[in-house]
Amino acid sequence: MKWASISFVGFVIISFLILVSLKWVNPSITAFTLQEDWKELGVERYSLKENWVDYEEIPQNIKWAVVASEDQKYWQHPGIDLVAIAEAYQEMEEGERVRGASTITQQVAKNLFLSSDKNYFRKGIEAGLALTIDALWGKERVLEMYLNIVEFGPGVYGIGKASNHFFNKDAKYLKDEESARMAAVLPNPKRMRVEPASPYVQKRKDWILRNMMNLSGIAYYNYPEPEVVKDSVQTDSMFIFDIPFINRVEISGIGLSLSDARAVDKANKDSSKTDSVMSRDLRF
């Protein structure tokens, strides 16, 4: 019993030290890449470090795209979204389709350390890890980690690898539409495809582009007219943000006025560029 207690304490200490080190150290593998059947994919296993993109080099549009797609309350919650969890539990009790309640931070915890099995025990560990990771790393490091380890397609992990694989370009050159399309497949990258994109992926891309503007205040390139799109995988806040642009978008106390957004949109049109213009730093 004594040795079991010592072993457990040692395991907790080592795990904590690993979490702390990952604030600065980029991992070469994750639990998900270890579980991947590379032979079946016909792809040689590679190190995530080979294609790592530092936070400062990741374009604004892909940062906004994944937040719009996966976790619109990312900058407000402490790693888990208690409201989304409560709503998902209520839907399960009522026999309705359960919405995805996992935050970006929870996905980082799962991808780094856990399996894809769905059970309450694993979800409990995931939530605990997410709270710890959010407190230790900070939001920017969590988002950098997420974008560099998440799967965008079978055997395609990380934004650096994915941008070259799908669009034959470095991540920093991604256009708004390309970033939104990549974010659109995140709920199920094994089944949904970035290229060629199905009609469903195209509709999710359009929804993401609209929410990128609503969340950031930036008029992203070629964002479509509002259209209600039912998302069977991730529908959190789907209809909250499908509204006309309001005078001010507040993100953790940092806002952008309507006149500023219009100025950005005018600059885009005048310069005839397809990439969005970021006139000021909102959060990223």
N, C-alpha and C positions, 0 to 999 in steps of 0.2 A: 504493500500500500504506500509506503514511504517513497519507494523508487518510482511508483506510478505518479505520485504527486510531483516529484522532482522533474520527471520527464515532461509532464504537462506544463509546468511552469517554464521549463526550458523551451518547449515548443512555442509557447506564447511569446516569450522574449525574442526568440529567433524570428518569428513571424513579424513581430513589431519592428525589428531592425530591418527586415527586408522591405517592409512598407515604407519606412523612413528613407532607406537608400534609394528607392524608386522615385523619390522626389527629384533626384538629380541623375540617376543612372537609367539609361534607355535599355529596356529588355530586348534580348535577341529572340526569345520565344515566349509563348503564353500557353496556358492550359489548352486553349482552343487549337493552336497550331500543333501542339503535341498530339491532340486527338484526331487531327485531320488525316484522312487516308490519302496520302500523297501519291502512292502508286496507282490507285484507282483514278485519280485525277490526271495522271500522266505528267505531273509537275515535280521538279526536283525541289526538295525542301530548301528554304532560304532563310537567312537571318533577317529579322525585322529591322535591325540596325542598318542594313545595307541601303534601305530606302527611306530612312527616317527623315522627317521634315520638322525642323524646330518651329516652335510656336510663332516666332516672329516672321518666319518664311511661309507660313500657311496663309493663303489668301482670305480676306474677310468674307467673301461670298460663301465659301465652303463652311466656315465657322457658323455663319448665320443659317445656312441650309440645314446642317445637322441639328441645330437647336430648334429650328422651325419644324423639322420632321419628327424628332425624337423626344424633345424635352423643353417645351416652351417656357417652363418656370425654372430653367437651369440656374439662372443667376440669383434666384430668390431662396431656393430650398437648401437645407444642410447636407444634401447627399441623397435623401429619400423624400418623396412627395407624399406626405401623410394623407392629404385630401384625395389624391388619385388612388391610393391604396384603399381608403375607406369606400370610395365609389366603386372600385373594382370588386371589393368584397360584397357590397350590397347587390351589385349586378349578379354575382355568382349565387347569392342566396335566393335571388328572384328568378334564377334560371335563365338569365339573359346572357348574350354574348359578352364575355369579359374583355374590357379594354386593357391594353398594355399599360401597366403602372410603373414599369421600371424606368428609372432616370438614367441619364448618361453615366453618372457615377456608378450606379449599380451595374450597368453593362460593363464598365471598366473592371470592376471587382470580379464579375463573372468570367469575363474573357481572360483575365490574368491568372486567376487562381482556381476556378471552379469548373464543373461540367455543365452540360446543357440540360441535365435532368431537371424535371419540373416536380418539385415537392416542397413542402413547407419548411423542412429542415434546411435545405439548401438556400431557400429564399431568406430564411432568418440569418444565416451566415452572411449571405450577400448584403443584406441591409446593414448588418454590423460593420462589415468591411467598408461599405460605402460611406457611412458616417465617419469612420476613422480616416479614410482616404481624403474625404473632403476637408476635414480639419487639418490634416498634416500637409497636404499638397497645395491646396488653393485651387480656385476654379480654372485658372489658365493652364496649369500643369495637367489637371484632369482632362481638359478638352484636348490638349496636345497629345496626351497618352491615348485617348479614345480614337482620335483621327489616325493615329499611327498603328493601332493594333486591330481596329474593327475590320470585319470582312465585308468587302464590296462585291464579291462574286466567288465562285468555287475556287479556292486556292489563292485568292487575291486579297491580301491583307495589307491595310495601311493606305493612306492617301497618296503617298509617293509611288508605290507600286501600282495602285489603281489608275492614277492619272496617266501614267505611261502605258499601261495595259490597254485601256479603253480609248484614250485620245492621243496617244503618242506625243505627250508633252509633259513637262515638269508641272508639279502641282501649282506653282506660283502663277502659271499662265492659264489656269482654268477660267472659263467664262461662266457667267451666272447660270445659264441654262444647263451647262455641263455639271456644275456643282449641285444644282437642284436635282438633276437626274440621278446622280450618284447617291444623294441622300434619300431619294425615293425608294431605293431597293433595300435600305438598311433593315427594315422589319423582317425580311426573309431573303437574304442574298443568294441562298442556294436555289431558289425558285424564280425570283424576279431577275431581270437582266437589265443592265445599264445600256448595253448595245448588242443587238437592236432592242429598243425599248418597246414594250407592249403598250396597247392603248391604256391599260390600267396604270402602268408606270408613267406614261405621259400625263395622265390626269393628276396623279400624285405630284409630279414635277410642277404642274401649274399651280396646284394648291400650295406647295412649298414656296414657290416664287412670290405668291401673294402674301403669305405669312412672313416671309423674309422682309418684305417692305413694311408690313404692319408692326413687326417686332423691332426693326432697326430704324425705321423712319426714312430709309433710303429707297428711292424709286429704282428698283432693280430692272435691268434690261428686259424689255419685252414681256413684262409680267402680264398675265392674261386677265380678262374680265372675270369678275366673281362668278363662281359656279359651285354649287354644293356638290361635293364629292364624298360619297360614303366610303370610309376606309375600314375594311374588316380587320385590319391588323392593329392600327394605331389611330384612335379617334379623339384622344384627349384634347379638349379645347378646339375641336375642329370648327365649330360654328361660332365660337367667341370672336375669332379673328377674321371671319369672313364678313367684314363690315366696311363701310366707306372709311377712308383715311381720316382720323381725327386730328384735332389741332396740335396735340402733343402726345408723343409716345414716351412713357416713363419706364425706364429700365433701371431699377435700383437707384432711383434718384437722378439719373442722367437722361435728359430729354433732348429732343430735336424739334424745333418749331416747324410748322407747316411751310413757312416761307423758305426755311433752309432746305427742306426736302424738295420744294419746287425749283430752287436754285440749282440743286444737284441734278435734277431731271433735265433742266434746260441746258446745263453744261454737257450732259451726255449727248443730247440731240445736236447741239452746236458742233461738237467735235466729231460726230458721226462714229463714235466708238461703240463697240458692242459690249465692252466690259464696263461694269458699274464704276461710278466715281465715288470715292469715300471722302467727303469734304472735311469730316472731323471724326475723332475717335470717340465712339459711343461707349464701347465696353472692351472691344478687342483691341 
